[in-house]
Amino acid sequence: MDFNKIIQNHLLKRSPLSDALYPAGLFYGFIQKQLRTYDQKRAYQPPCKIISIGNIVSGGSGKTPLTIALANLLINSGLKVAI
């Protein structure tokens, strides 16, 4: 069977398969919510504010100049900054 046909028959409209898998989806969602709650409770809570500057791009996206400008702005506002 064609993969696109499977998607059309079972994911885009209700079918016996989607009805059969619905309780498993509810159970999976419940477990994921419990895990997120558990992970949030044991996450490290630093005693200070943290600003993260970065993304997937390795270089050339302007992270260093932005960090310098932001640090200068915060220092001029009277805050302590660590990079």
Rosetta blueprint (number, residue, H / E / L):
1 M L
2 D L
3 F H
4 N H
5 K H
6 I H
7 I H
8 Q H
9 N H
10 H H
11 L L
12 L L
13 K L
14 R L
15 S L
16 P H
17 L H
18 S H
19 D H
20 A H
21 L H
22 Y H
23 P H
24 A H
25 G H
26 L H
27 F H
28 Y H
29 G H
30 F H
31 I H
32 Q H
33 K H
34 Q H
35 L H
36 R H
37 T H
38 Y H
39 D H
40 Q H
41 K H
42 R L
43 A L
44 Y L
45 Q L
46 P L
47 P L
48 C L
49 K L
50 I L
51 I L
52 S L
53 I L
54 G L
55 N L
56 I L
57 V L
58 S L
59 G L
60 G L
61 S L
62 G L
63 K H
64 T H
65 P H
66 L H
67 T H
68 I H
69 A H
70 L H
71 A H
72 N H
73 L H
74 L H
75 I H
76 N H
77 S L
78 G L
79 L L
80 K L
81 V L
82 A L
83 I L
